[in-house]
Amino acid sequence: MNLRRLFTKEKQERRILRQIERTGDRLQPEYHRPTPECPHPERWRMFDSMTAEAEVLEFLRTVVTTIKPELVVETGTFSGISTLWIAEGLKANGRGRVITCEFDREVYENAKARIQASGLAEWIELRNESSLDMKVEGTIDLFFSDSDMPIREREIRRFLPQINPYGLILMHDASSHLKIVREAALKLEQDGLISAVLLPTPRGLVVAQKREGRK
Ligand SMILES: C[S@@+](CC[C@H](N)C(=O)[O-])C[C@H]1O[C@@H](n2cnc3c(N)ncnc32)[C@H](O)[C@@H]1O
């Protein structure tokens, strides 16, 4: 990532965090632009443009209660809202844990405070490191890729050997407008590594499964 891009992105994340500090978590209609696959984004709701759509958060919780993962890995914590929805699912299951990483120190500290105040901290391991450096022990039953868009393909390739072939891979921001994550998922599919379904949400969500080892 070049410095200009890094600077612009950090500014955007910190600006949104300051806004959350001022207003609290407020649901509003989704305002990402319509796409052919999702022509009415305003029918969805969102807290802010970084946090996954409210319906995707609900989906995350339901996926966790449906497949009952022992280990969830999330890349890109931001303010910790998606992590908390995953943790809600783990709590309902009564087992499992989520490891989530956020590489920006200031953003990480903010998420840490939210998680500590949530009553769900026992289900969460929050790390201040990059997904491309993070080491995780064991088999990953649910992998939620939600960090910087250009590195998603590298993330999936990096963690794929550890992903349970009976588990799930979710890649957020895979709309045809945002493009890069969608193309990464289709490339991984073409390379025979995953099977992917493209869910038509405003920002797009790939639901995928590893091909190797699947019976
Ligand atoms: C889209 S936001 C995550 C939103 C969050 N998952 C949610 O829905 O509530 C992306 C976050 O990933 C972080 N990030 C970007 N690249 C990263 C990397 N390589 N490792 C860890 N975090 C990263 C950014 O600082 C940002 O806070």
Ligand as a Chemical Component Dictionary entry (heavy atoms), coordinates in Angstrom:
data_LIG
# 
_chem_comp.id                   LIG 
_chem_comp.type                 NON-POLYMER 
_chem_comp.pdbx_formal_charge   0 
_chem_comp.three_letter_code    LIG 
# 
loop_
_chem_comp_atom.comp_id 
_chem_comp_atom.atom_id 
_chem_comp_atom.alt_atom_id 
_chem_comp_atom.type_symbol 
_chem_comp_atom.charge 
_chem_comp_atom.model_Cartn_x 
_chem_comp_atom.model_Cartn_y 
_chem_comp_atom.model_Cartn_z 
_chem_comp_atom.pdbx_ordinal 
LIG C1  C1  C 0  -14.154 -2.324 6.819  1  
LIG S1  S1  S 1  -13.341 -2.039 8.323  2  
LIG C2  C2  C 0  -13.841 -3.437 9.308  3  
LIG C3  C3  C 0  -15.283 -3.347 9.761  4  
LIG C4  C4  C 0  -15.665 -4.343 10.816 5  
LIG N1  N1  N 0  -15.319 -5.707 10.431 6  
LIG C5  C5  C 0  -17.165 -4.277 11.066 7  
LIG O1  O1  O 0  -17.934 -4.703 10.197 8  
LIG O2  O2  O -1 -17.569 -3.797 12.151 9  
LIG C6  C6  C 0  -11.681 -2.459 7.902  10 
LIG C7  C7  C 0  -10.672 -2.346 9.057  11 
LIG O3  O3  O 0  -9.542  -3.142 8.709  12 
LIG C8  C8  C 0  -8.369  -2.511 9.178  13 
LIG N2  N2  N 0  -7.264  -3.098 8.399  14 
LIG C9  C9  C 0  -6.899  -2.811 7.122  15 
LIG N3  N3  N 0  -5.910  -3.615 6.722  16 
LIG C10 C10 C 0  -5.658  -4.463 7.748  17 
LIG C11 C11 C 0  -4.757  -5.552 7.947  18 
LIG N4  N4  N 0  -3.911  -5.932 6.993  19 
LIG N5  N5  N 0  -4.774  -6.193 9.126  20 
LIG C12 C12 C 0  -5.627  -5.834 10.107 21 
LIG N6  N6  N 0  -6.497  -4.794 9.984  22 
LIG C13 C13 C 0  -6.515  -4.134 8.821  23 
LIG C14 C14 C 0  -8.631  -1.047 8.977  24 
LIG O4  O4  O 0  -7.801  -0.262 9.817  25 
LIG C15 C15 C 0  -10.131 -0.947 9.312  26 
LIG O5  O5  O 0  -10.326 -0.593 10.649 27 
# 
loop_
_chem_comp_bond.comp_id 
_chem_comp_bond.atom_id_1 
_chem_comp_bond.atom_id_2 
_chem_comp_bond.value_order 
_chem_comp_bond.pdbx_ordinal 
LIG C1  S1  SING 1  
LIG S1  C2  SING 2  
LIG S1  C6  SING 3  
LIG C2  C3  SING 4  
LIG C3  C4  SING 5  
LIG C4  N1  SING 6  
LIG C4  C5  SING 7  
LIG C5  O1  DOUB 8  
LIG C5  O2  SING 9  
LIG C6  C7  SING 10 
LIG C7  O3  SING 11 
LIG C7  C15 SING 12 
LIG O3  C8  SING 13 
LIG C8  N2  SING 14 
LIG C8  C14 SING 15 
LIG N2  C9  SING 16 
LIG N2  C13 SING 17 
LIG C9  N3  DOUB 18 
LIG N3  C10 SING 19 
LIG C10 C11 SING 20 
LIG C10 C13 DOUB 21 
LIG C11 N4  SING 22 
LIG C11 N5  DOUB 23 
LIG N5  C12 SING 24 
LIG C12 N6  DOUB 25 
LIG N6  C13 SING 26 
LIG C14 O4  SING 27 
LIG C14 C15 SING 28 
LIG C15 O5  SING 29 
# 
